[in-house]
Amino acid sequence: MSKAKVRVLVNGYGVIGKRVADAVAKQDDMELVGVSDVVADWRVKLAMRKGYKVFCSSPDRLEVMKKGGIEVEGLLTDIIKDVDVVVDCTPAKIGAKNKEMYEKYGVKAVFEGGEKHETAGVSFVATCNYEESLGKQFTRVVSCNTTALCRVLNALKKAFGIVKARAVIVRRACDVWESHRSGVINTVGPELHVPSHHGPDVKTVLHDVDIVTMAAKGSHNLYHMHFCVVQVGAKPSKEDVIKALEEEPRVVLVSGRDGVEALNSIVELARDLGRPRGDLYEIPVWEDSIAVLDGEVYLMWATPNESNVIPDNVDAIRALTELEKDWRASVEKTDRNLGVLSKLY
């Protein structure tokens, strides 16, 4: 007998939510019950055009959505009892408030990196600690930066062991869709607290990694940029490091020799892959940047902040519901359905 499809609702149809909804809809072991929001903007109207059922997350916004032209199926609380998993993609800190509702209705939930680790009690990167979320009621897919750090460091950790890691992150100023509201121009804004929050967040997934991170906000709205120095337990060659990265799921190598010289090059490359919205699920590491000096590995990569966590959200649903108990099986299925590549070109 085939397994019943897991019924999923996405709460919050913004940058991450709309991508998660599309990803869930592509899985043959999941059913997208609908999406829920509190506004009647173009994004929610496009959800309707795709045929997604739309619910209202808050009773006091129901009439606003209806007057805005949204064909609202009902309130979130009307459908939640018929859902197996809610993926909460609401703005930061809202998910933590929603947790009480999910507990009340006994529904499982995936939270995003904008919530604290304590909200779910377990944090998630599919290729690193899938089993920690098996059968749990809640899990938290960590942020785009933490996901990227975990994937790359996990490759080095498995191959050579890690003594310590030190990383500097240059973050994009803001999401593209809100560039008219905020952002920095002609400056760099350092995060003056060291370590930045990214290092402690990595340790919620890779618990035994000695990592310190620093961060700054740059005056661009492309991807984030990471610079990392990792002292490893073995003495690998550059070729050994390249091999370890090539074998890690959702990590790919790019090269300046091929014209991939900066963040904008990777954005254009992602567009040319022909995926919806030009999304990039993989972490592109510059092969040219890799150096091994005195037992330390130096490398640089880009973090596609709008999309790299999307596969992990799908895998998190499988972990909570135990659709797949082996992370490899879930990752393989997700990556096949989303077209994730081991080489971008």
N, C-alpha and C positions, 0 to 999 in steps of 0.2 A: 504494500500500500504506500502510495506517495505521501510525503509530508504535506500537511495543510499549509497554505501560504500564511505568513505572518502579516497581520493587518497593522499598517503604520499610518500615523497622522503626523504631519509636520506643523508645529506651532511656531509661527513667525516666518513670513515669506519674504525675507530680505535677501541680502547678498549670499548668505550661506543657505538659508531655508529653501530658496528656489532651486538651488543646485542639488541639495539633498533630495528634494521632491522628485526632480528629474531622474536622479540616480536610482532612487528606490523604484520608480516606475519601470526601470530597465531590468530589474531583477526578477528572475522567474520563480523565486521562492518567497516573494513579498508582494503585497497588494497595497497600493497607495490609496487609503480611504479618503483622504482629502488634505487640505491645508487650512490653517486657521490664522486670522490676523485681526487687526482692529482698525484698518484704514481702507480706503477705496481708491487707492492710487493706481497708476498704470501697471505696476507689477501684479497686483491682485487681479486686475482686469485681464491681463495676459494669462494668468492662471486659469481663469474662466474659459478663455479661448482655447486653452489646451485640453479642456474637458475635465479639469480638476474640480471636485466639489469644494466649495469654500464655506468655512464656518467662522463664526465670530468668537473671539477669545474672551470678550468682556461684555456683559449685558448692556452696559451704558454706551457701547459703541455700535450696537445692533442697528438702530435707526440711521445712524450716520453712514454706515456701510450701504444700507438699502437705498437711502437717498442719493448716494454717490454712484448708483448704478450696479451694485454688486448683487447677484442673485444668491443670497445667503441661505444655506441649507438649514441653519439653526445655530445654536450656541455650541461651543466646544464641549460644554458639559452634557449636551444632548447626545453626543456621539462617543464620548470618551469611554463609556462603559463597553462599547463594542470594538475597542481598539486594543491591540496587544502591546504596542510600543508607541510612545510619543517622542519624536525628535524635537527637542526644545531649542529653536533657533531664534528666540526672542533676544532683545538687546541685553547687554551685560547687567546682571543682578536681578533681572526679571525672572529668569529661570529659577533662581533660588526661592523666589516668592511662590512660583508655580509648583514647587516640590510638594507643598502641603496638599494641593489638589490631586496630584498624582498618587500620593499616599492614600488619600481618602477613597479614591476610586480603584486602588489596587492595580494601577497600570504601571508598566515598566517605562523608563524614560532615559533618553540620551541627552546629556547637557553638553554645551559647547565651552570652549576655552575661556570665554568671558566670565564664567562662574568659577568660584574657588574650588579647589580640590575637595574641600570638606563638604560641599553640597552633595556630591555623589558618594564620597568616601573611597572612590577608586578612579584613577585616570587611565586613559586608554590610547595606545598606539598599536594598531593591529599586529605589526610585524615584531613588536617588542614584548608586549605583556598581555596578549589576547586572553590567556587562561584566567587572569585575575578577575575578569568581568563575567565569566561563565555563570549563567543562572542568576546573576544579581538582579535586583530591581532597578538599580541606577548605575550609570557610568558616565564619565565625562571625557569627551574627545578633546584633547588639549589643543592649544592655539596653533596657528600656522607655524610660528617660529619654533615653538616647542616640538611640534611634529617633525619639522625639518631637522632640528638638532638631534632628536631621538633616532630618526632613520639613519642619518650619516654616522653618528656615534655608535649605533648598534652594529653597523657593519664592521667598524674598527674593533669594537669590543669583542665580538665573536671571533674575529680573525687573530687578534694580537693581545687582547686585554688592554684595559685603559688604566694608567696610573693617575692621570689628571687631564682635564680639558679646560681650555680657556678660550672664550669666544667673544667677539665684538659684533654687534648687530647694528646695521644702519637701516632703520625702518622707513618705509614710505610715510609721507606726511599724513595721508588720509586715504580712504577709499575713493575710487574714481567718482562714484555716484554722488558723493558729498563734497567734492572739490570746491563747489561754489559757496560752501558754508564755512569751511575751516581749512587749515593747512598752513605751512610756513613757506615763506618766499625769501630766497637769497640768503639763507642762513642754515645752520645745523643746530638743532636743539638737543644737547646732551641730557641723558637721564642721569642726574647727578648722584643718585643712590647706587652704590656698588656693594654687592652684586645687584644687577637688574633682576626682575622677577623671573626671567626665563630659566636661569640656572636651577633655582629651587623647584621650578615647575618640571624640569627634566627629571629631577630626582623622584617625582611622584610616579614616574614610569620606569626609568633606569635607576633603581634605588641606590645602587652602590657606586655610582659614577661620581668622582670628585670633579665638580664643574663650577666654574665662576664665569658669569657673563657680564658684559657691559653693553649699553645700548645708546643709540642717538636717533633722533628723528631728522630725516633729510628733507630737502625741499623738492620732492618728486612724488608722483603717485603711481609709479611702477611697482615692481615687486620689492620685497625686503632683500637685503644683501648681508651675507654672513661671512666672517673671517674667523678661522678656527685654528688653534694650535693644540695638538693632542699628544701627550707623552704616553707612548704605548709600552706594553710589557715585554714585547719581543723587539727584534731589530729587522723590520721589514725593509725591502727595497721599494722603490717607487712602483715598480711593476706589481709587487705584492699588494700594495694599497689599491692600485687600479683594479686588480682582480677581485679584491674584497668588495669594492664598491659596485663592480659590474654584477656581482652575485647577489647583491642586496635588492629585494623587491622595492619598487617605487623610488629607486635612486638611479639616475642616468648620468652619463658623462657627456659634456659638450666641450668644444675647443675653439679658442680664438683663431687657430689656424684655418678653421672652417668659416670664419666670419662671425662667429658668435663671440663678440668682443665686449658686450656690456648688457645691462638689464634690458634695454630697449631691443637688443638683438633677440633675446629670449622671448620677449613679448611677441615679436613679429614671427618667430619660429613657432610659437604656440598657436598663433592665428593660422599659419600655413598648414598645421596638422588637420585643420578642418573640423575641430570639435566645436560643440556649442559654446558660444561666448569666448572662444579662444582659450578655454580652460586648460590648465596644465596640472595634472595630478602628481607628476613625478617631481623629484628634487634634482635639478640640474647642477652638477658639480663640474667646475672647470678643470679638465684634465691638465691643462697647462699650469694651473696653480699648485698642483700637488708637488710637494717636496718633502724629503725625509732627511733631517739634519740632526745628528747626535741623538737618535732614538725618538725624535719628535716629528710628527706628521703635520705639515702645513697645508691647508686647503681652503678654497673659497666656493661658495655656492649661492644660488638665488632661491628665494622662497616665494612661490606663487600663492600669495596670501588669500586670494578669493576661492581657491579651488583645491589646494593640496590636501585638505582635511576631508574632502568629500568621500573618498573611498573608505576612510576609517569610520565614518558615520555608518556606512552600510555594514561594515564588518562588526561594528558595535551592536547593531540590531541582532545580528546572528549570534554574537556572544551572549547577550542577555537572554535570548530565547533558546539558546543551545541548538539552533538550526544546524550549526556546524561546531564541533568541539575542537577541531584541529584548525589552528590559524591558517595553515597553509591552504587548506581546502577553501576556506572563506575568501582569503586574499586572491587565490587563483580564480574563483568564480566572479568576484567583484571586478577584478582587473580585466577579465575576458569581456564582461558585459559593458564596461566603460571604455574599453580599448586602451588600457594602460600599456605602455611600451617599455621594453628593456633598453631600446635605443630610439632616440627621437628622429634620427636620420641616418 
